[in-house]
Amino acid sequence: MDIIFYLYEERLDLFLAGLGIIFVALGLVLMIVSYIYVSVNLKGMCEIFFRDEKKYTIPLEPFNFFFMSMLPTTFWREILNIKYNKSFKNLYSKEFYYPIDKIQLIELLNKYPLFFKIQYMVFCSGGFALFFIICSFVFDKYFM
């Protein structure tokens, strides 16, 4: 029994680092899934968001995909903008995102809910990866 605790304590930092690497890999896989999902639904998303289904074409360039994949982040900004009339243009002194009105936001949420879920899973996976890798480092540096 003592040998099990010894191995557990000795390898906890490696276990945490392994979990971090697994979440990094999961995040990369989810980014590929997100790219495929955006590519498949590109015309519909562009029609809702830009009112022009030919704004972007397949295959998406990396910057265009990054911009499209940041729409769920824009969602939170627009909630603040719509609900509390908070303008981000004033905060940043230039326009970092395309504004979207309440109707477009609701339509995007209703037609493509998986798009938002995939993107949030990517963010969560990155957060967990960072957490476990930092915990592994701290445990190895200060408790071993």
Secondary structure, DSSP 8 states (H G I E B T S, - for coil): -HHHHHHHHHHHHHHHHHHHHHHHHHHHHHHHHHHHHHHHTHHHHHHHHHS-TTSS-SS--HHHHHHHHTHHHHHHHHHHHHHH---HHHHHSS--S----HHHHHHHHHH-HHHHHHHHHHHHHHHHHHHHHHHHHHHHHH--
